[in-house]
C-alpha cells in the first residue's frame, strides 16, 4: 500500500512520528499488529451484522493505521524480519475473515439470497486468493497477480459500507457482487499463472 512516492511521503510525515513515539514508550510492533486486528474484528462483528456501518467503518479505518504503524515501527527499530511478516499476514487473514463474515451475517438479514451468495463468495474468495499465493511460493512458484488484491477489496467494501450507512441504496449489495466476481477472477488468474510456471516440471 506504500509503493508509490506520494504514499511514502504521507507515511514519513504522519506515520513515522507516531511510530517513533510508540517505540519510545516501549510498545512493540507485534503488539500494534495484534491490537489493530482485535479492533478491526470487534468493530466488524459488533456493528456490521446489525447494519451500523458508519461507526464500524470509521473504527476499522482507524485500525488500518496499525497496519501501517507496525511495519514502520519494525523498520525503525531494526526488527523487520520473517516473524513480523508471518504474524502480519496471518492476522490480516483473520481481520478479513471477520469483516466479510460480518457482512455475511448482515446479508442474511436482508433476505436477498444473491447478496448472501455474493458475501459468501467474497469471504471464501479472499481466503483462497491469499492461500493460492502462499501455496504457490511453497512449491517454488509465484502468484503475485490478480485484479482484486487485499487492499483494493477492503477499500471497495468499506467505502460501499460507509455509503450504505449514509443511506445510499443498493451500493453495498452491488459492491459485494462485483467483488465476488473479481475474487473468482483473481483466483483463476493465480491458478493459470502458477500452472504456466510449473508446467515444465510436469513434463520433466
N, C-alpha and C positions, 0 to 999 in steps of 0.2 A: 504493500500500500504506500510505501515511501520510496518508490523507484524513480520518481521524477524530481527535477530540481526544485520546483515550487513546493512540493510536499516536504522535501528535506529541509527547505528554508523555514517553513512553518514549524517543523519539528524542532529545529535549532532554537527558534525564538520562544516557542510556547512549551514544548515538552521537556527540553533539556533542563531548564531551571527547576522544574518540578522534580525531575528525576534526581538532580543533584541534591535537592532538599531532602528527599526521601532517603537517599544514601547517607546523608549526614545524620539522619535520625535512626540509622542502622536498620532500615527496612530493606528486606532482601527482594530481588526481582521475582523470586519464586512466590513470595507472599503476595505481591501485587498481582501476579498471574492468577493465583487461587482466589483472591478476593474479587477480581474482575469477573471471573467465571461464576462465582456464587451470586454476585449481584445480578448478572445477566439472567441466570437460571431462575432466581427468585422473582425478579420483575416479570419475566415472561410467563411463568406459571401462575403468578398471582393475578396479573392484570389481563393478559390476553384471552384466557378462556371465557371471561365474562364480558369481553368487548371493550374494556377500558384501555384503549390503545394509546392515547396521548401520554398519560403518565408512564406507561410501560415503555414506550419508545424513548421518551426523554431519559429515563433511568438507564436503559440499555445503551443509549448513545453516550451517556457519561461513562458507563463502564467500558465502552470501547476504548476510551483513553488509556485504560490499563493495558490494553493490547499494544499500545504504542509505548507506554511507560516502561514495561518490563524489559523490552528489547533494548531501549535506550539506557536503562539502568545497568543491564548486563554489559553493554558495550563500554560504558563509562567506568565501571568497576572492574573490568577485565574478567568478568565471569561468563562471558558468552561462550557457549560450547554445546556439545551434543545433548547433555541433560536438559538444558533450558529449552532447546529446540523440541525435544521429545515432550516435555511437560506442556509447553505452549500448544503444540499441535494436538496433543491428546485432549486437553481441556477445551480447545476450540471445537472439537467434535461434540463434547458434552454440551457446550453452550448452544451450538447449532441445533442439536437434538432437542433441547428444551424450547428454543424459540419456535421451531417448526412443529414440535409435538404440541405445544400450547395452541398453535394455530389449528392443528387437527382438532383439538378439543373445542375450539371456538367454531370451527366449520361444522361440527356435528350439531351444534345448537342452531345453525342456520336452516337445517333441514334440507339443504341442497346437496344431493349425492355427488354432483360434479365438483363442487367446492371441496367436499371431503376427499374425493379421489385426487384432486389436484394437490391438496395439502399433504396427503399421504405420500404422493409421488415425490414432492419436494423433500419431505423428511427422509425417505429411503434413498432418493437420488443423491442428496447431498452427502450422505454417509458413503455411498458406493463410489462417488467421484473421488473422495479422499482415499478410500481403501484401494481403488484402482491405481492411484499414483504410488501409494506405499508398496503395494504388491509388485508393481512394475519394477520399482527400484530393488526389491528383494530378489528378483530374477535377473537382474542385470540390465534392465531397460529403463527408459524414462517416459513419463507421461505428462509432461508439462504443457499440455494443450487443453483447449476447451473453451467454449463460448460462454460458459457460466461458472466462473471461478467463485470462491467463497466470498470475497469482498463484494463482487457485483450482486450476488444473491442476497446478501444481507442488506445492502443499500437499497435494492429494489423493494424487498419485502417490508423493511422498516419504514421507508417512505410511503409505501402504499398503506401500511397500517396507520401511520400518522394521519394521512389524508382521510382514511375511513373514520378515524376517531374525530376528525373535524367535520364529519358529516357528508363527505363526498361518497355518493352511492356507487356500488359495483366495482370500485377500484381495487379492493383487496382480493376478491374472487378472481378478477381479471389478471392481477399480478401473479397470483398463485398458479393460475392456468398457464401463463406464459413461462413462469419459472419451471413448472413441471415439464413442459416441452423442452426447454433449454437444458434442463438437468439430464433428461434422457439423451439428448443430442450429445452432450458433453461426455457422458459415459460411453456412448458409441464411438465418439472421436478417439477417446483414450484406448479403447479396445483395438480399433483399427491401427492406431499408431504403434502400439506395443506388438501387435501381430506382425506388422511390417518389419519391426526391429528384430524379432525372434524367428522369423521365417527361415533364415539361413541355418539356424541351429536344428530345426526340424529336418531340413534337407540333409544336413551332415549326419 
